[in-house]
Amino acid sequence: MELWTSYLLPLPHEIHIADSVRCKPGGVGIVLRDQAGPIEQQGAVELEALFIEKGKAKPDGGAFTIYIGVAPANSAAIERLQSLQNKAQAYLIEPRGRDGLVLTGLDERGVYYACQTLIQLLEPEMSSEQVHIPLAEVIDWPDMDERGLWNFPEPATWIPWLATLKLNYGKMASTQLHPIERGRRNRATIDREQFEAAQQRAFNYLPYILHLNFLHDCGLFRAYPELAGKGDGALTGRYFAHKTGNQHRAPCASQPLLVQIIQEWMEDIAEQGAEEISCWLSERPGQCGCLECTAVGQFVLESRAFVAAWRQAQKRYPNLQIRIFLSTTTTVRNYRVLDELPPEVKIERACATELERVLHRPRDLMANPLLDYYAAEGRWIASYDVPIAANG
């Protein structure tokens, strides 16, 4: 079995292979359940593609059958999977005698991951002459609900590859906030083609609303000068990734107009099919100097603006969810931001290594008592750190 498991990444939680069979690739058949959803169908398509590309035959034979689909109600598979962590992504593979394998899960996502495991097992030893099929017994589930990369190039290439490794998250860097014009509705565009293709691979290609201190790039302060944060304290500088251009400025986040602008962006993104949006607070320390903002705090008010906009957007799009992306270089008033956020709002942060490094041998520790406390209470928190990866 050691040889078989060397083909797998990630390694399933439970796997046992006592026997295997060999047959012609064209002798294998793939049976997808009736009324299969798009994610199940995608898993079957990718498995079939392996046979066509490497086995040089369409898998429509009858010597060995691979059954693919969400488990039927009251089946033994459902009972075994129900108790697992992140059960919607869990899956089961089991032999059906010596001439079949069943790939199933409680949800389409689990079925897709079962297909990826079987593809990894079959690919190394498949040829046009034969396919070597392990009669595998596998039960697997992810330890973390969300796994992926913060930044990556060429999503059309990377997302399919990441999905084969059962990674399921990526930031939609191509999210576009249109130039802001005074008195006109605000618009946003997502990469809908890649978004829908990612969905079929159980992958959350997540659109976002840019750091609020970057919105001068969208013409916010040209269109609405009153939204520019007051005083030099609102200047948020530049850092290594932004070596040119004007200094970023935090907005005056106490003004209801900011909520309206964000709401319109959210509604536009939701109209294009997204059901979740990442909402980025100002990236660096900054504070609008007006009395209303200084009394509460920049990041608290920015967080409130996102939540208020989201509540309004939910009136049209009730399934819409958001996550709040905390400032990357300061923890100013995070305690209040976290205390106020509704429990269903997810929390993200990134690049906080130097804020939280604790010297320790043989390897430094990372500690954030505030986030650790909320995580221990069951709060959903993602950290994109060293390397820049999602661990939600």
N, C-alpha and C positions, 0 to 999 in steps of 0.2 A: 504493500500500500504506500510505502514511502515514495516510490517513483511517481505514483499518481498524484499525491499531495504536493509534490515539487512543481507540478504544473499550475497550481492554484494561487491566485492572489486576488483578494485576501483569502487566508485559510479559513474554511468553515469552522464553526464552533464544534460541530459533531459530524464526523464522517467515518464510515466503515465500508471497506471494499473487500469482500471475501472471494469474489469470482469475477470473471469477465467473459465476453463473447466476441467473436470476430465474424464479420460478414462483408459482403460487397457494399460499397456506399449506396448503390442503387437499390439494394435490398432493404434499406431502412425506410420507414414511413413516418411522417409527422402528422399527428392528428390534433388539431386545435379545437377546443370546445366550441359548441354552438354559441353564438352571440358573444364571442370574445371581444373584449374592449381593445382600444388602439395600442395600449402598452403590451398586452398579451400578444397581439398580432405582431408588434415590432420584435418581440423576443423570438417568435416563431420564424419571422423573416430572416433574422440574423443567423439563426441556427441553420435554416435552409440554405442561406448564402454560403456557409462554411462547406456544406456538402457539394454545392455546385462549383465553388472556386477551388477547393482542395481535393474533393473526392471525384470531381468531374462527372457528377451524376445528380439528377434531381431526386430528392428523397421521397419517393412515392411507392416504395416497394412494400412487401408484406412479410419479410423474414423477421424483422424486428421493428417494433412500433414505439415511438416516443409520444406520450400523451401530455398535452400542455393545456393548462387552464386553471382558473380559480377553483378552489375546492367546493364541491356541492354542499348544500346545507346538511347538517347532521352527520357529515362524514368523519371518519376517524382522524383524518388529517387536521380538520378544524379543531378538534379537541386537543390535539398535540401542540398546535401552534398558538392557541388562544392565550396561553400563560406566558408567552415569551415577551421580552423587552422589544419595543418598537415593532410590534407584531404585524403591522400593515406591510412591513418590508421583509418579514420572515418568509422562509420557503422550506419546502420539503421535497426531496428526491427519493424515490424508492423503486425497487424492481417490481415488475409485474411478471412473475415467473422468470424464465430465462429468455423470453422473447419480447420484453418490453420494459420501459421506464416511465414512471409518472413524475411530472414536474408540476408542482402545485403550490398555492399559497392562499392566504385569506384575502389578498388584494392583488390587483394586477401588478403592482410594483414587486411584490415577492415572486410572482411568476416570472417576471422579466429577469430577476436576479438568479433564479433557478436555471434559466436558459444560459446566462453568462457562465455559470459554474460548469454546466455540461459542455459548452463550447470550449472552455479552457481544458477540460479533461480530454476531449476528442481531438482537438487540433494537432497536437504534437505527433500523433501516430497515425494520422489519416493520410491515405494516398488514394490514387485512382483504383488501386487493386483491392484495398480492404480498409475497413474502419474497425478499430479496437475499442469496444464499448465496455466500460466498467459497470458492473451491476451494483452501483453505489447506493448506499443509504446515507442521506445527508439531511441534517436539520441545521439551519443557520439563521442568524438574525444579526442586525447591526447593534453594536454597543451604543452608538450615537445616532440620533435621529438624522442629523445632517453632516455631510462629509464632503469636502471639496477644496477648491482653490479660489483665492481672492482675485488674483490676476492670472490671465493666460491669453496667448495670442490665438488668432484664427479659430473662432468658436465652431465653425462648420467642421473643422477637423478634430479639435480638442474635445468637444462635448461627447461625440460618439466614443472616443477612446476612453475618456474619464468614466463614462457609463459602464464600459466593459469591466472596469475595476470596482464597480459598485459605488462610485462616488456620485453624489447627487446634488451638488450645489456649485454655482458659479455666478459671479457678479456680471450683469449685463452692462459692460463698459460702454456699449454703443447707445445707451439710453440718451435721448436728445430732448433737452428743454429748449423750446423755440424762443427766439428773441422776444423780449417783453415789450409790449406797446401799451402806452397809457390808455385806459378806457376800453381795451379790447380783451376778449377772453384769452386766457393763457393756455398754450398747447404743449403737448409732449408727444414724442414718437418712440416706440420701442421696436426692436428688431423682431417683428412678429413671425417671420419665417423661421428664424432660429429658435425663437421661444416655443413655437408649436412643435418643431422637430425635437427639441429638448424634452418637452412634456411626454412625448411618445417613448422616451428612454428613461422615464421616471426621474428626470433631472430638472431641478428648480433653477432656471436661468432667470435670475431675479433683477427686475428693473429697480432703479433707484432715483431719488431726488438728491441732487448734488449738495455738498457742504454749503450751508447758508452763507458762509463768508466768501464763497466763490461766485455768488450770484451777480456780481458786477459784470462777469463775463457774459451773462444773458441780457445785460442792459437794465437790470433792476433799478439801479440808482439813477440812471438817465431817464427812465420812464417815471419813476416815483422817487424824486430826491428826498422826500420826507421819510423814506424807509432806510436811508443811510444812517448807520449807527453814529451817534453824536460824539464828537471829541476824538482826540488822538488815542484814547484808550480802546476805541473800537477797531483800530488798525490791528490786523492779525498777521502782518509780516509775510515773509515767504520762507520756504524751506527747500531742501535739496531737489525736490521734484518740480519746483516752480522757480527757476532761476531768473526768469525775465518777466516783464510786465509790471502792472501796478501792484502795490500792496493790497492784500485782501482786506476787506472791511466787514465786520459783523453787522447784521441789520439791526434796526430798532424793532426788537421782537415783541414789544408790548402793543403794537398797533394791529387792530383787527384786519387791516388790509393785507397783511402778510398771510393770515389764515386763509383769506379768500383766494389769493394767488396759489398757495399750496393746494387748496381744495380743488381748484380747476385742473392743476397738473394731475392730481390723484385720479380725478374722474376721467380725464383723457386716457390715462394709462389703463385704468380699469375697463374702459370702453373697448380697448384693444385685446382684452382677454385675460389680463393679469389679475390675480386674486391676492397678491401680496406685493408690497413695495418697501424697500429699505429707505429710511429717512435719515439723512445725515446732518447732525448738528455741526456748528462751526468747528473747523478742524483744530484751530490753535487758540490760545488764551486771548480773550478780547472781551470788552464790556462796553456796550452803548452807554453813554454818559447821561442820558435823560433820567429824570427822577423816577419814572415808573420802572425803568429797566434796572437801575442800580438798586432799587428797593428789594427786588426779587432775585435777580441774577440772570445773566445772559443765557446760560444753557438751560436753566429751568424754564424760562419763557420760550425759548426755541422749541423745547420738548412739548410744552403746552400748546404751542401753535400747531405742531404736527398732529397732536392728538385731537385738537379741536377741528382741524381740517378733515381728519379721518372720520370723525363722528358725523360731520356733515356729508362727506362723500358716501358713507354707508347708507344714507337715506335712499340713494339711487342704486348703490351696489352693496347690498347687505353682507355679502360674503367677503368683502375686501378686508384684508388684514395688513398691519404694518409692523415693522421692526424699527427701533431707534438705534442709530449708530452713534455711539458716544464720541466725544472729542478724543483724538489720538494722543495728544501731548499734554493734557492737563486733566486733573480729576476735580476741578473746581465745582463744588455743589453737586457732585454726582450723587451724594447721599440723598439729596432732595429730589433729583430727577428720578432715581430708582424708587423712592418712596411714593411718588405721585403716579408713576406709570400704571395704567390698568394691567391686571395680571395676564391678560391675553396678548399684550404687546411684547414681542421678543426684543432682546437686547443684544447689540453687537458692539465690538470694539476691536482695534487693531494697533499693531506697532507700539505696544506699551512696555516693551522689554525693559528699558532703563528705568521706568517708573516702579517696577515691581521686582527687580532682580535682588535676590538675597544670596550673598556669597556663601558657598557651601562646597565641600569636597565629597566625592570626586566631581560633582556637577552642580552648578548653581541652581537654586530653587526659584520659582516664580510664585509670588504670593500677593494676593489682593484681598484683605480681610472682608471688605465690603461686598465684592462680587462673590467671594467664597461663601459668605453668609447667605446671599440670595440663591446661589446655586444649590446649597444644602437644603434650602426651603423648597426646592423644586422649580425655581424660576428658569426659564429657557434663556441661556446666555451662550453666545458664540464668541470665540476669541480667534482672531486672525494674526498669528504670531509665529515667528521663528520655527519652521519657515512660514511664509504667509499662507496659511491653510485654514480651512474652516473646521472647527471642532465644536459643534453645537450639541 
